[in-house]
Amino acid sequence: MENINKTHTPIKQWAEDDRPREKMMQQGAAALSKAELLAILINHGTRSRSAIELARDLLDSCGGNINRLSKMSVAEIQRIKGIGPAKAVTIKAALELGIRKETDRINIKKEVIRSSKQAADYLQQILMDSPMECLVAIFMNAGRRVLDMATFSQGGLTATIVDIRLIAKRALELGATAVLISHNHPSGNLVPSQADKAITEKIKRGLKELDIELADHIIVSEEGFYSFSDAGIL
């Protein structure tokens, strides 16, 4: 019997679970749909559902939005019937690698912040995948060159959660003359809340006592960004 090299077998003759891998080998990763890419991570389906079908079920659960999928926990991914712990962990690991790739690409240190949009472009990539509110501070010198960036709150944005003293302490350690704060709105809504406004004013007053400027407070989400400075309410 002739030994057929599987690499040259037409895709339509492959088992359904194998077709995305063959397509990637022949046409490259960019040619694959979201479902096909996820199917490769899922690897094999169940008796009743192929890997492609499981991938489509998973995409349906997040409205086809990869950003939303990246915010799902391993337990949430496992809610899709046919996706067990091993498959869920593989998917979560792949999504986390994608997030870290972007973080590496947009390393903000030593950059000069020239506009709110420039800062927001960095911050969106860093914050928009977080399922909870996080507040970060960017510390800058007189020329607006970034000295450092650090996270100071996770899970909410109130004066009781954000320790302003820690922000001020880090600014003094770095010799920063300006601080830009930013937090994300996982809901997508960019309208600042009363708590957002209150903490902004409190941080501004606290830094002013040390002759440090609060350059901006930027809210980011998948929908875009909101700059307190651009809005004239800082």
C-alpha atoms as an extended CHARMM CRD file, in Angstrom:
* protein
*
       234  EXT
         1         1  MET       CA              0.0000000000        0.0000000000        0.0000000000  PROA      1               0.0000000000
         2         2  GLU       CA              1.2600000000        3.4690000000       -0.8950000000  PROA      2               0.0000000000
         3         3  ASN       CA              2.4710000000        5.5340000000        2.0780000000  PROA      3               0.0000000000
         4         4  ILE       CA              0.7500000000        8.8990000000        1.7560000000  PROA      4               0.0000000000
         5         5  ASN       CA              2.5620000000       11.8630000000        3.3450000000  PROA      5               0.0000000000
         6         6  LYS       CA             -0.0440000000       13.5770000000        5.4880000000  PROA      6               0.0000000000
         7         7  THR       CA              1.5150000000       16.9860000000        4.8080000000  PROA      7               0.0000000000
         8         8  HSD       CA              0.3220000000       16.8270000000        1.2010000000  PROA      8               0.0000000000
         9         9  THR       CA             -3.1420000000       15.4800000000        1.8800000000  PROA      9               0.0000000000
        10        10  PRO       CA             -5.8610000000       18.0000000000        0.9310000000  PROA      10              0.0000000000
        11        11  ILE       CA             -7.2600000000       19.7580000000        3.9780000000  PROA      11              0.0000000000
        12        12  LYS       CA            -10.8000000000       18.5820000000        3.2780000000  PROA      12              0.0000000000
        13        13  GLN       CA             -9.6120000000       14.9760000000        3.7020000000  PROA      13              0.0000000000
        14        14  TRP       CA             -8.1640000000       15.6170000000        7.1580000000  PROA      14              0.0000000000
        15        15  ALA       CA            -10.0980000000       14.9520000000       10.3520000000  PROA      15              0.0000000000
        16        16  GLU       CA            -11.8880000000       18.1650000000       11.3450000000  PROA      16              0.0000000000
        17        17  ASP       CA             -9.7210000000       18.6630000000       14.4530000000  PROA      17              0.0000000000
        18        18  ASP       CA             -6.5520000000       18.5510000000       12.3280000000  PROA      18              0.0000000000
        19        19  ARG       CA             -7.6030000000       20.9950000000        9.6100000000  PROA      19              0.0000000000
        20        20  PRO       CA             -6.6560000000       24.2630000000       11.3900000000  PROA      20              0.0000000000
        21        21  ARG       CA             -3.1230000000       22.9590000000       11.9730000000  PROA      21              0.0000000000
        22        22  GLU       CA             -2.7710000000       21.9880000000        8.3410000000  PROA      22              0.0000000000
        23        23  LYS       CA             -4.1370000000       25.3650000000        7.2320000000  PROA      23              0.0000000000
        24        24  MET       CA             -1.5830000000       27.1620000000        9.4020000000  PROA      24              0.0000000000
        25        25  MET       CA              1.2470000000       25.0580000000        7.9670000000  PROA      25              0.0000000000
        26        26  GLN       CA              0.1700000000       25.8390000000        4.4140000000  PROA      26              0.0000000000
        27        27  GLN       CA             -1.0490000000       29.4330000000        4.6860000000  PROA      27              0.0000000000
        28        28  GLY       CA              0.3570000000       30.8790000000        7.9220000000  PROA      28              0.0000000000
        29        29  ALA       CA             -1.2800000000       31.9180000000       11.1960000000  PROA      29              0.0000000000
        30        30  ALA       CA             -2.7880000000       35.1120000000        9.7620000000  PROA      30              0.0000000000
        31        31  ALA       CA             -5.0320000000       33.0490000000        7.4840000000  PROA      31              0.0000000000
        32        32  LEU       CA             -6.8260000000       31.4020000000       10.4030000000  PROA      32              0.0000000000
        33        33  SER       CA            -10.0210000000       32.6340000000       12.0210000000  PROA      33              0.0000000000
        34        34  LYS       CA            -10.3180000000       33.1500000000       15.7740000000  PROA      34              0.0000000000
        35        35  ALA       CA            -12.1610000000       29.8400000000       16.0540000000  PROA      35              0.0000000000
        36        36  GLU       CA             -9.4610000000       27.9990000000       14.1190000000  PROA      36              0.0000000000
        37        37  LEU       CA             -6.6880000000       29.4500000000       16.2880000000  PROA      37              0.0000000000
        38        38  LEU       CA             -8.5480000000       28.4460000000       19.4420000000  PROA      38              0.0000000000
        39        39  ALA       CA             -9.2120000000       24.9990000000       17.9950000000  PROA      39              0.0000000000
        40        40  ILE       CA             -5.4560000000       24.4360000000       17.7260000000  PROA      40              0.0000000000
        41        41  LEU       CA             -5.1190000000       25.2340000000       21.4360000000  PROA      41              0.0000000000
        42        42  ILE       CA             -8.0630000000       22.9920000000       22.3060000000  PROA      42              0.0000000000
        43        43  ASN       CA             -6.3480000000       20.2820000000       20.2160000000  PROA      43              0.0000000000
        44        44  HSD       CA             -9.0770000000       17.6220000000       20.2250000000  PROA      44              0.0000000000
        45        45  GLY       CA            -12.8140000000       17.7560000000       20.6200000000  PROA      45              0.0000000000
        46        46  THR       CA            -15.1950000000       15.3490000000       22.3040000000  PROA      46              0.0000000000
        47        47  ARG       CA            -17.2630000000       12.5260000000       20.8640000000  PROA      47              0.0000000000
        48        48  SER       CA            -20.0750000000       14.9190000000       20.0700000000  PROA      48              0.0000000000
        49        49  ARG       CA            -18.2260000000       18.2010000000       19.4370000000  PROA      49              0.0000000000
        50        50  SER       CA            -15.1480000000       18.8960000000       17.3130000000  PROA      50              0.0000000000
        51        51  ALA       CA            -12.3960000000       21.2450000000       18.4820000000  PROA      51              0.0000000000
        52        52  ILE       CA            -13.7030000000       23.8680000000       16.0340000000  PROA      52              0.0000000000
        53        53  GLU       CA            -17.2070000000       23.6000000000       17.4930000000  PROA      53              0.0000000000
        54        54  LEU       CA            -15.8630000000       23.9240000000       21.0410000000  PROA      54              0.0000000000
        55        55  ALA       CA            -13.8820000000       26.9690000000       19.9460000000  PROA      55              0.0000000000
        56        56  ARG       CA            -17.0350000000       28.5290000000       18.4780000000  PROA      56              0.0000000000
        57        57  ASP       CA            -18.9380000000       27.7810000000       21.7070000000  PROA      57              0.0000000000
        58        58  LEU       CA            -16.1960000000       29.5460000000       23.6670000000  PROA      58              0.0000000000
        59        59  LEU       CA            -16.2370000000       32.5610000000       21.3490000000  PROA      59              0.0000000000
        60        60  ASP       CA            -20.0230000000       32.7520000000       21.5960000000  PROA      60              0.0000000000
        61        61  SER       CA            -19.7010000000       32.9440000000       25.3940000000  PROA      61              0.0000000000
        62        62  CYS       CA            -17.6580000000       36.1610000000       25.1110000000  PROA      62              0.0000000000
        63        63  GLY       CA            -19.4640000000       37.6680000000       22.1260000000  PROA      63              0.0000000000
        64        64  GLY       CA            -16.5400000000       36.8260000000       19.8320000000  PROA      64              0.0000000000
        65        65  ASN       CA            -14.3970000000       39.4060000000       21.6520000000  PROA      65              0.0000000000
        66        66  ILE       CA            -10.8650000000       38.1860000000       22.4030000000  PROA      66              0.0000000000
        67        67  ASN       CA            -10.3420000000       40.9750000000       24.9410000000  PROA      67              0.0000000000
        68        68  ARG       CA            -13.3050000000       39.6850000000       26.9220000000  PROA      68              0.0000000000
        69        69  LEU       CA            -12.0410000000       36.1310000000       26.5630000000  PROA      69              0.0000000000
        70        70  SER       CA             -8.6690000000       37.1620000000       27.9840000000  PROA      70              0.0000000000
        71        71  LYS       CA            -10.4560000000       38.4060000000       31.1280000000  PROA      71              0.0000000000
        72        72  MET       CA            -12.1670000000       35.0500000000       31.7220000000  PROA      72              0.0000000000
        73        73  SER       CA            -10.7000000000       32.8680000000       34.4340000000  PROA      73              0.0000000000
        74        74  VAL       CA             -9.7290000000       29.2310000000       33.9430000000  PROA      74              0.0000000000
        75        75  ALA       CA            -12.8980000000       28.2670000000       35.8140000000  PROA      75              0.0000000000
        76        76  GLU       CA            -15.0610000000       30.4010000000       33.5240000000  PROA      76              0.0000000000
        77        77  ILE       CA            -13.4930000000       28.8860000000       30.4030000000  PROA      77              0.0000000000
        78        78  GLN       CA            -14.2830000000       25.4240000000       31.7790000000  PROA      78              0.0000000000
        79        79  ARG       CA            -17.9810000000       26.2790000000       31.8260000000  PROA      79              0.0000000000
        80        80  ILE       CA            -17.9800000000       25.4230000000       28.1270000000  PROA      80              0.0000000000
        81        81  LYS       CA            -18.9990000000       21.7770000000       27.9490000000  PROA      81              0.0000000000
        82        82  GLY       CA            -16.1000000000       19.7820000000       26.5210000000  PROA      82              0.0000000000
        83        83  ILE       CA            -13.3500000000       22.1230000000       27.7420000000  PROA      83              0.0000000000
        84        84  GLY       CA            -11.6690000000       20.6310000000       30.7940000000  PROA      84              0.0000000000
        85        85  PRO       CA             -8.8860000000       21.9470000000       33.0450000000  PROA      85              0.0000000000
        86        86  ALA       CA             -6.0200000000       21.1190000000       30.6740000000  PROA      86              0.0000000000
        87        87  LYS       CA             -7.6380000000       22.8320000000       27.6820000000  PROA      87              0.0000000000
        88        88  ALA       CA             -8.7050000000       25.8360000000       29.7850000000  PROA      88              0.0000000000
        89        89  VAL       CA             -5.1940000000       26.2990000000       31.2010000000  PROA      89              0.0000000000
        90        90  THR       CA             -3.6750000000       26.0730000000       27.7030000000  PROA      90              0.0000000000
        91        91  ILE       CA             -6.0500000000       28.7450000000       26.3810000000  PROA      91              0.0000000000
        92        92  LYS       CA             -5.4620000000       31.0320000000       29.3770000000  PROA      92              0.0000000000
        93        93  ALA       CA             -1.6780000000       30.6370000000       29.0630000000  PROA      93              0.0000000000
        94        94  ALA       CA             -1.7510000000       31.5270000000       25.3610000000  PROA      94              0.0000000000
        95        95  LEU       CA             -3.8530000000       34.6240000000       26.0150000000  PROA      95              0.0000000000
        96        96  GLU       CA             -1.5300000000       35.7080000000       28.8380000000  PROA      96              0.0000000000
        97        97  LEU       CA              1.4740000000       35.3870000000       26.5050000000  PROA      97              0.0000000000
        98        98  GLY       CA             -0.2920000000       37.7140000000       24.0800000000  PROA      98              0.0000000000
        99        99  ILE       CA             -0.8470000000       40.2660000000       26.8490000000  PROA      99              0.0000000000
       100       100  ARG       CA              2.7900000000       40.0700000000       27.9550000000  PROA      100             0.0000000000
       101       101  LYS       CA              4.0020000000       40.4490000000       24.3870000000  PROA      101             0.0000000000
       102       102  GLU       CA              2.1340000000       43.7500000000       24.1690000000  PROA      102             0.0000000000
       103       103  THR       CA              3.4590000000       44.8480000000       27.5620000000  PROA      103             0.0000000000
       104       104  ASP       CA              7.0350000000       44.1280000000       26.4450000000  PROA      104             0.0000000000
       105       105  ARG       CA              6.4570000000       45.9800000000       23.1820000000  PROA      105             0.0000000000
       106       106  ILE       CA              5.1580000000       49.0810000000       24.8710000000  PROA      106             0.0000000000
       107       107  ASN       CA              7.6850000000       49.4190000000       27.6770000000  PROA      107             0.0000000000
       108       108  ILE       CA              7.0260000000       52.9950000000       28.7160000000  PROA      108             0.0000000000
       109       109  LYS       CA             10.1920000000       53.6580000000       30.7100000000  PROA      109             0.0000000000
       110       110  LYS       CA             12.4030000000       56.4090000000       29.3060000000  PROA      110             0.0000000000
       111       111  GLU       CA              9.6450000000       57.5420000000       26.9450000000  PROA      111             0.0000000000
       112       112  VAL       CA              8.6870000000       61.2180000000       26.8570000000  PROA      112             0.0000000000
       113       113  ILE       CA              4.9460000000       61.7640000000       27.3670000000  PROA      113             0.0000000000
       114       114  ARG       CA              3.8690000000       64.4480000000       24.9050000000  PROA      114             0.0000000000
       115       115  SER       CA              0.0780000000       64.0550000000       24.9580000000  PROA      115             0.0000000000
       116       116  SER       CA             -2.8000000000       62.3380000000       26.7310000000  PROA      116             0.0000000000
       117       117  LYS       CA             -3.3790000000       60.1300000000       23.6780000000  PROA      117             0.0000000000
       118       118  GLN       CA              0.2020000000       58.9010000000       23.7000000000  PROA      118             0.0000000000
       119       119  ALA       CA             -0.0900000000       57.9780000000       27.3810000000  PROA      119             0.0000000000
       120       120  ALA       CA             -3.5130000000       56.3960000000       26.8340000000  PROA      120             0.0000000000
       121       121  ASP       CA             -2.1860000000       54.2010000000       24.0120000000  PROA      121             0.0000000000
       122       122  TYR       CA              0.3390000000       52.7080000000       26.4370000000  PROA      122             0.0000000000
       123       123  LEU       CA             -2.0850000000       52.4450000000       29.3060000000  PROA      123             0.0000000000
       124       124  GLN       CA             -4.8790000000       50.8040000000       27.3290000000  PROA      124             0.0000000000
       125       125  GLN       CA             -2.6220000000       47.9030000000       26.4070000000  PROA      125             0.0000000000
       126       126  ILE       CA             -1.5510000000       47.4610000000       30.0100000000  PROA      126             0.0000000000
       127       127  LEU       CA             -4.8900000000       47.9120000000       31.7680000000  PROA      127             0.0000000000
       128       128  MET       CA             -7.7480000000       47.0000000000       29.4630000000  PROA      128             0.0000000000
       129       129  ASP       CA             -7.4010000000       43.2310000000       29.9490000000  PROA      129             0.0000000000
       130       130  SER       CA             -7.7710000000       43.4440000000       33.7210000000  PROA      130             0.0000000000
       131       131  PRO       CA            -11.1840000000       42.2250000000       34.9640000000  PROA      131             0.0000000000
       132       132  MET       CA            -10.9650000000       44.5990000000       37.9410000000  PROA      132             0.0000000000
       133       133  GLU       CA            -10.1730000000       48.2770000000       38.3570000000  PROA      133             0.0000000000
       134       134  CYS       CA             -6.4650000000       49.0060000000       38.7490000000  PROA      134             0.0000000000
       135       135  LEU       CA             -4.7810000000       52.3370000000       39.3880000000  PROA      135             0.0000000000
       136       136  VAL       CA             -1.2840000000       52.9520000000       38.1010000000  PROA      136             0.0000000000
       137       137  ALA       CA              0.9670000000       55.9820000000       38.4120000000  PROA      137             0.0000000000
       138       138  ILE       CA              3.5400000000       57.1430000000       35.8710000000  PROA      138             0.0000000000
       139       139  PHE       CA              6.3620000000       59.1860000000       37.3830000000  PROA      139             0.0000000000
       140       140  MET       CA              8.0500000000       61.8140000000       35.1940000000  PROA      140             0.0000000000
       141       141  ASN       CA             10.8340000000       64.3760000000       35.3940000000  PROA      141             0.0000000000
       142       142  ALA       CA             10.5870000000       68.0560000000       34.3770000000  PROA      142             0.0000000000
       143       143  GLY       CA             10.9550000000       67.1210000000       30.7010000000  PROA      143             0.0000000000
       144       144  ARG       CA              8.0610000000       64.6320000000       30.9730000000  PROA      144             0.0000000000
       145       145  ARG       CA             10.4590000000       61.6980000000       30.5540000000  PROA      145             0.0000000000
       146       146  VAL       CA              9.1130000000       58.6020000000       32.2920000000  PROA      146             0.0000000000
       147       147  LEU       CA             11.1280000000       57.4960000000       35.3040000000  PROA      147             0.0000000000
       148       148  ASP       CA              8.9460000000       54.6040000000       36.4130000000  PROA      148             0.0000000000
       149       149  MET       CA              5.4310000000       53.2000000000       36.4500000000  PROA      149             0.0000000000
       150       150  ALA       CA              3.8030000000       51.2390000000       39.2670000000  PROA      150             0.0000000000
       151       151  THR       CA              0.4300000000       49.8370000000       40.3200000000  PROA      151             0.0000000000
       152       152  PHE       CA             -1.0470000000       51.2380000000       43.5290000000  PROA      152             0.0000000000
       153       153  SER       CA             -4.5490000000       49.8020000000       43.7010000000  PROA      153             0.0000000000
       154       154  GLN       CA             -6.4990000000       46.7880000000       42.4730000000  PROA      154             0.0000000000
       155       155  GLY       CA            -10.1860000000       46.1360000000       42.8920000000  PROA      155             0.0000000000
       156       156  GLY       CA            -11.5790000000       49.6480000000       43.2090000000  PROA      156             0.0000000000
       157       157  LEU       CA            -10.8470000000       53.3400000000       43.2920000000  PROA      157             0.0000000000
       158       158  THR       CA            -11.6010000000       55.0890000000       46.5860000000  PROA      158             0.0000000000
       159       159  ALA       CA             -9.5600000000       57.0520000000       49.0860000000  PROA      159             0.0000000000
       160       160  THR       CA             -9.7000000000       54.0790000000       51.4530000000  PROA      160             0.0000000000
       161       161  ILE       CA             -8.1210000000       51.7520000000       48.8770000000  PROA      161             0.0000000000
       162       162  VAL       CA             -5.6170000000       54.0610000000       47.1880000000  PROA      162             0.0000000000
       163       163  ASP       CA             -2.7990000000       54.9610000000       49.5910000000  PROA      163             0.0000000000
       164       164  ILE       CA             -1.7530000000       58.4050000000       48.3740000000  PROA      164             0.0000000000
       165       165  ARG       CA              1.2530000000       58.3550000000       50.7010000000  PROA      165             0.0000000000
       166       166  LEU       CA              2.7630000000       55.4840000000       48.7230000000  PROA      166             0.0000000000
       167       167  ILE       CA              2.4240000000       57.4330000000       45.4610000000  PROA      167             0.0000000000
       168       168  ALA       CA              4.0570000000       60.4760000000       47.0500000000  PROA      168             0.0000000000
       169       169  LYS       CA              6.8260000000       58.3700000000       48.6110000000  PROA      169             0.0000000000
       170       170  ARG       CA              7.7060000000       56.7920000000       45.2630000000  PROA      170             0.0000000000
       171       171  ALA       CA              7.6630000000       60.1820000000       43.5310000000  PROA      171             0.0000000000
       172       172  LEU       CA             10.1310000000       61.5660000000       46.0810000000  PROA      172             0.0000000000
       173       173  GLU       CA             12.3950000000       58.5150000000       45.7930000000  PROA      173             0.0000000000
       174       174  LEU       CA             12.5690000000       59.0030000000       42.0260000000  PROA      174             0.0000000000
       175       175  GLY       CA             12.9200000000       62.7740000000       42.1520000000  PROA      175             0.0000000000
       176       176  ALA       CA              9.7910000000       63.0520000000       39.9860000000  PROA      176             0.0000000000
       177       177  THR       CA              8.3260000000       66.4970000000       39.3810000000  PROA      177             0.0000000000
       178       178  ALA       CA              5.0890000000       65.2410000000       37.7940000000  PROA      178             0.0000000000
       179       179  VAL       CA              2.8240000000       62.2230000000       38.1850000000  PROA      179             0.0000000000
       180       180  LEU       CA              0.2030000000       60.9130000000       35.7730000000  PROA      180             0.0000000000
       181       181  ILE       CA             -2.3450000000       58.5200000000       37.2380000000  PROA      181             0.0000000000
       182       182  SER       CA             -4.5910000000       56.1900000000       35.3040000000  PROA      182             0.0000000000
       183       183  HSD       CA             -7.1620000000       53.5130000000       35.9620000000  PROA      183             0.0000000000
       184       184  ASN       CA             -9.3480000000       51.2740000000       33.8660000000  PROA      184             0.0000000000
       185       185  HSD       CA            -13.1010000000       50.8720000000       33.6580000000  PROA      185             0.0000000000
       186       186  PRO       CA            -13.7630000000       47.1740000000       32.8670000000  PROA      186             0.0000000000
       187       187  SER       CA            -17.4000000000       48.0630000000       32.1090000000  PROA      187             0.0000000000
       188       188  GLY       CA            -16.2470000000       50.1480000000       29.1460000000  PROA      188             0.0000000000
       189       189  ASN       CA            -17.9500000000       53.3150000000       30.4210000000  PROA      189             0.0000000000
       190       190  LEU       CA            -15.5180000000       56.2300000000       30.2610000000  PROA      190             0.0000000000
       191       191  VAL       CA            -17.5470000000       58.7390000000       32.3070000000  PROA      191             0.0000000000
       192       192  PRO       CA            -15.6820000000       59.5250000000       35.5560000000  PROA      192             0.0000000000
       193       193  SER       CA            -17.5890000000       58.6710000000       38.7130000000  PROA      193             0.0000000000
       194       194  GLN       CA            -17.7900000000       60.8590000000       41.8110000000  PROA      194             0.0000000000
       195       195  ALA       CA            -15.2240000000       58.5460000000       43.4240000000  PROA      195             0.0000000000
       196       196  ASP       CA            -12.9110000000       59.0850000000       40.4360000000  PROA      196             0.0000000000
       197       197  LYS       CA            -13.2060000000       62.8490000000       40.8210000000  PROA      197             0.0000000000
       198       198  ALA       CA            -12.7470000000       62.7470000000       44.5880000000  PROA      198             0.0000000000
       199       199  ILE       CA             -9.5890000000       60.6330000000       44.5070000000  PROA      199             0.0000000000
       200       200  THR       CA             -8.1730000000       62.7940000000       41.7150000000  PROA      200             0.0000000000
       201       201  GLU       CA             -8.6190000000       65.9340000000       43.7850000000  PROA      201             0.0000000000
       202       202  LYS       CA             -7.1520000000       64.2780000000       46.8780000000  PROA      202             0.0000000000
       203       203  ILE       CA             -4.0540000000       63.0430000000       45.0070000000  PROA      203             0.0000000000
       204       204  LYS       CA             -3.6490000000       66.4500000000       43.3700000000  PROA      204             0.0000000000
       205       205  ARG       CA             -3.7240000000       68.2410000000       46.7360000000  PROA      205             0.0000000000
       206       206  GLY       CA             -1.3720000000       65.7380000000       48.3500000000  PROA      206             0.0000000000
       207       207  LEU       CA              1.2230000000       66.0160000000       45.5960000000  PROA      207             0.0000000000
       208       208  LYS       CA              0.9720000000       69.8110000000       45.4740000000  PROA      208             0.0000000000
       209       209  GLU       CA              2.1360000000       69.9510000000       49.0970000000  PROA      209             0.0000000000
       210       210  LEU       CA              5.3850000000       68.3640000000       47.8550000000  PROA      210             0.0000000000
       211       211  ASP       CA              5.6650000000       70.6360000000       44.7900000000  PROA      211             0.0000000000
       212       212  ILE       CA              4.8140000000       67.7020000000       42.5100000000  PROA      212             0.0000000000
       213       213  GLU       CA              2.3230000000       68.2450000000       39.6990000000  PROA      213             0.0000000000
       214       214  LEU       CA             -0.5290000000       65.8830000000       38.9510000000  PROA      214             0.0000000000
       215       215  ALA       CA             -0.1710000000       66.0040000000       35.1600000000  PROA      215             0.0000000000
       216       216  ASP       CA             -3.3300000000       64.0560000000       34.3060000000  PROA      216             0.0000000000
       217       217  HSD       CA             -5.7580000000       61.3400000000       35.3090000000  PROA      217             0.0000000000
       218       218  ILE       CA             -6.6150000000       59.0950000000       32.3780000000  PROA      218             0.0000000000
       219       219  ILE       CA             -9.4490000000       56.5680000000       32.4150000000  PROA      219             0.0000000000
       220       220  VAL       CA             -9.0580000000       53.7960000000       29.8510000000  PROA      220             0.0000000000
       221       221  SER       CA            -11.3160000000       51.0460000000       28.5370000000  PROA      221             0.0000000000
       222       222  GLU       CA            -11.9310000000       49.1100000000       25.3420000000  PROA      222             0.0000000000
       223       223  GLU       CA            -14.0120000000       52.0890000000       24.1880000000  PROA      223             0.0000000000
       224       224  GLY       CA            -11.1520000000       54.6020000000       24.3330000000  PROA      224             0.0000000000
       225       225  PHE       CA             -9.9120000000       56.9860000000       27.0010000000  PROA      225             0.0000000000
       226       226  TYR       CA            -10.9370000000       60.0020000000       29.0700000000  PROA      226             0.0000000000
       227       227  SER       CA             -8.3910000000       62.6350000000       30.1160000000  PROA      227             0.0000000000
       228       228  PHE       CA             -9.1610000000       64.8630000000       33.1040000000  PROA      228             0.0000000000
       229       229  SER       CA             -6.6180000000       67.3420000000       31.7740000000  PROA      229             0.0000000000
       230       230  ASP       CA             -8.1460000000       67.4630000000       28.2750000000  PROA      230             0.0000000000
       231       231  ALA       CA            -11.5930000000       67.8920000000       29.8320000000  PROA      231             0.0000000000
       232       232  GLY       CA            -10.3370000000       70.8600000000       31.8600000000  PROA      232             0.0000000000
       233       233  ILE       CA            -11.4070000000       69.4460000000       35.2240000000  PROA      233             0.0000000000
       234       234  LEU       CA             -8.0050000000       68.6480000000       36.7040000000  PROA      234             0.0000000000
